[in-house]
Amino acid sequence: MSANPVVTALRRVFEMCAEAAREPTWLTRRRAAAMTRFIELGVPGRGDEAWRFTDLRPLTAARAEPLTVADTGIDPDLLAAHRLPGAAHRIVVLNGRVRPELSAIGDLPDGVWLGSAADAITHRPDLAEAAFDNADTLGAQPFASLNAALFTDGFVLAIDPDVTLKFPVEILYLGDASGPCVYHVRNTILAGAGSQATVVETYAGTGASWTNAVTAIEVGESAKLSHVKIQAEDNAAIHFAMTRVRLAAASLYDGFVLITGARLSRQDIQVAMTGEAANLILNGAWLLRGDQEATLAPAVDHQSPGGQTSELLKGVLGDHAHGVFLGSVMVREGADGTNARQLNRNLLTSPTARVDTKPELTIYADEVKCGHGATVGDLDEAALFYLLSRGIDPVTARHMLIEAFAAEVFDTAALVPDVDAHARRYLQAWLDQEGAPA
Amino acid sequence: MTPILEIRDLHARISGGREIVKGISLTVNPGEVHAIMGPNGAGKSTLSSILAGKPGYEVTAGSVTYLGQDLLALAADERARAGVFLAFQYPVELPGVNNMYFLRTAMNAARRGRGEPELDAAQTLRAVRAKLKLLDIGEDLLQRPVNLGFSGGEKKRNEIFQMAMLEPRLAILDETDSGLDIDALRAVSNGVNKLRDPGRAIVMITHYQRLLDYIVPDHVHVLSEGRIVASGDKTLATELESRGYAHLGEAA
């Protein structure tokens, strides 16, 4: 396994970093354990069930190198193009590191800590130690383990019980990689009981970078967290992201994910309902063309009674794009009264686009209401002709139908206006690039 | 006077299938309303599909001239922008496409085609409001996705409402009366009658004579087995009602 050139390169990078780093002992230990786990697991292949639809060939050893060139700053227009329209507590992560001079955290309410992972380790070791747990070094998630071993930075948001954040927390990830390189970013959101917040993560880097992100989220009892993730990276990029959510009793995780970027991407969203009557809402879309490949893998674990899950995830795939949906819902023994709906719908706008969709439902409890489904279809010819018959040209007609298909997830998500406008901007940008009929 | 529509010895089929239209000739002048009647399978829907440019049909012989130009050489959207309108027998539901946005896009496509400035949202709303009453349509219908969850009557009314907004030179109404109760039929017919205009031609395709009590045609044609077997004025329809299609088919 260590013969894999990617693993060899990563191992060398890890040894280099470990030598240079001066970090608390607990962290050094966790990094070492995580690296050991990654080496055990190795880079997954087609033989791994969770990765069997994914072509990992773009992940070359060259991508394993950290960025060595000095940062040259960032084009202010680029920043303006990607930030939220309204007021927000903003952190800008450039080439894998939080940049305070580009960030604008502003005034936070009492009881809220927001800062970089590096800051948390230095100034709030108590918080950092809780935030960067090593749970993922135990599971079989090689890239999450790799992230735990090699993360350079990220953000930490900790909200005390019953605190409401009026403005969204915005994390903007930019990059200007001139060559292959990797960003391991590690984020944590600790939402105390009864707290309320909105967090918007936007990944919009340029270049052939590899982003390997982990975001760990704890939603306390009766807390509400709205979490929006937009991945609009360069079409040469690789983007792997693991979002791990733990939901306490009566809490709500309201997630939204939009994927338009990267040559190769995978978004895992693993949700554990540890408390009773927890709520998961997940809306999202992936819009792919060219030779993009994206995997969306939401996995919900109903461990307690009365949990509610509602997922609507849609894919639009053109050209030679390939989409993979691996959705699983597990209802454990005792999780009675669970109500879970999972729907994946796909629109293929080209005969050479492909989708593999695998919704799974496993139930060990009683009196549950669970439904899941998946559809794959082409543009509706009757709808297309109806638009043409009203004088609308074929390109516009196709746009209208694709937009209508994708817009359902935005309508269902009902994001707050600034965040909705922000997310729709990436839908529009994608549609604007949609060319003449294939 | 240039006819609006001139069909000459038209033969057509569903692509790869057998011939359905077997030599239709028809001239429609400005201001006229023509009714084309006939039993199921006579070729009525094929004719309207061919005039509107629906894919999946093939013209094997003959010609169709619209305002002096070759209609069959135009794509479906070009025909519409040139002023040809088809009111669908089964209007299509468009989930996620807002009715108002749809209307504005269609109106602006036609305006661009004529070299006129496009309407913004407010101008569209004003134009739309002015014509809502014509079809007795509530404004709430405009904020819904096109035809989605509309009743049969609402769908047909919405078709004629689109016709009112797009102001075609040639309107083809395909079985506009089908599936309508008497109130809806009256509302739709009133709308069509208000859209009768000296510059506009209307071709109504229908199975039943009932519609012609409300929209009185200038000419009635009977289509049977792909051919027009009888033509006359509105009394032909009445005769048809009492004696049936079979009789007229034989008479021809």
Interface residues (C-beta under 8 A of the other chain):
Chain A: D380 E381 A382 A383 F385 Y386 L387 L388 S389 R390 G391 I392 D393 P394 T396 A397 M400 L401 E403 A404 F405 A407 E408 D411
Chain B: A52 G53 K54 P55 A75 A76 D77 A80 R81 F85 L86 F88 P91 V92 L94 P95 G96 V97 F102 T105 A106 A109 A110 G113 P145 Q162 L166
